[in-house]
Amino acid sequence: MDRISLRGITATGYHGVFPEERRDGQPFVVDLVLFTDLAPAAQSDDLTKTAHYGEVAELVVQVITGEPLNLIEALAGRIAGAVLTSFSVLAAVEVTVHKPKAPIAVEFGDVAVTIYRERP
């Protein structure tokens, strides 16, 4: 399976279990790997034969800035579902959600979850 990668899609969301996270918001960064057969697009040079990664990125921002969730695991799942539902050319998606400003009491570089979902 061929892949399209999008890295570093960033938006402010209001996800988290603590009231201040939902009140103040914080940056969330999303990386995606889109799994599809790119041969039809490569042979035809036709955008409709692939996933328009600009539209995928806009959809991810809509989900990040949308309805708050407690867990980044749930956010990753919501993003995966939205992407697979909106882009029928995709067979699967891998979503990594980074929460670089997570309320952790020790110094850290990053916290992230990664999920992989296939089209049902």
C-alpha positions, 0 to 999 in steps of 0.5 A: 500500500502506498502512503501520503504523509502529513506532518505537523498539522497544528491547531488550538483545541480544548481537549483534556480532563482538567477544567483549565485545559477546556477553558484555556485551550492548548496546541495539538499537533497531528501527523497522518499517514494515509494508505491508498493505491497511488497508481491511478493518480500517478498514471493519470495525473488526476487529483480526483484519484487520490486524497487531496492532502490540503482538504485532509489537513483542513478536516483535521483542523476542524476536528481539533478545534471542534467538540472537546474530548477528555483524551487524546486517544479519543481525539485520534479516533475522531480524526481517523473516523472523519478522514476515512469517512470523507476520503473514500480512496483511502484504505487506512489511516495512521494518526498521531496526536501530540499534546506538547503542553500537556499538564505534566509535573515534570519536564518532557519533550512530547506526549503523543498517541498513535492509532491505526484504523482501516476502512471497515 
